[in-house]
Amino acid sequence: MIVCFTGTGNSLFVARKLHELSGDRLIVLENDLLTKPGTIEGNPDRIIWVFPTYSWGVPPVVIRFIREATVEVSEKCDHFMVTTCGDDIGNCHKMWRNEIKRRGWKPMAAFSVTMPNTYVNMTGFDVDSPELEKKKIDLAADRIRHIANQITLKSTDDDVVRGSWPWVKTSLIYPWFIRFEMSADRFKVNTGLCTSCGLCSRNCPTRNIVMTDGSPKWNNNCAMCLRCYHICPVHAIRYGKATDTKGQYRRFISKGVSDSNKQPT
């Protein structure tokens, strides 16, 4: 089984490729599975957790799901991690491993896949150039095949890009990010540009956005996945002033990614 949380589609791209290579059932964490959190049935022999790296750590919504969701697995079930990142992951894999062990499950190998940058909410962060974006996507294909092979072999060797100062990034910067940089209060909409299409609301994985008088409004259950920002067809959504000059990443979400669990797997 492949359990995937995705924001802008990078992780879902990887999860779907793994599904094609392995035949494992694909479950996308969104809507009821995230807001309750819900139940996953099936008692699989392995679970491959696929998600984006958040500030060198595991996304809070994924941590919550691992801790609280009802997942039918035996003690013999192997758990693998595949995380997407723009550059490196710090000690994200160690954080994931600790969460899996806390549930009494068996962590195996962890892997990282370099994908195009999507985080734009702070100074110094922007989307990649079209050339670099294409290069990363092209290189990811071989990387995913390698990971699928290692999972089949039941590898226990982590194969991740930690980068420099991994402890500082995951143990210090990540908690700061979660506390101070995950507020939906800074999301605003340029009403002069907004067409009231509702794409942001319909595609929010936690159902955190509601359309009010034709404009999106953010509640207090934001996953900070930035799907709403990147999916807006007229670039009307902004995060304070931080995104005023930033680009959008629309390779996988131009038509939306919600209801992925309704697709054949």
PyMOL commands that set and color helices and strands:
alter all, ss='L'
color gray80, all
select helices_A, chain A and resi 10-22+32-35+60-68+92-102+130-152+166-180+184-186+199-203+227-231+260-262
alter helices_A, ss='H'
color red, helices_A
select strands_A, chain A and resi 2-4+26-28+39-40+46-52+70-71+78-85+106-114+187-189+209-212+215-218+237-239
alter strands_A, ss='S'
color yellow, strands_A
deselect
rebuild
show_as cartoon
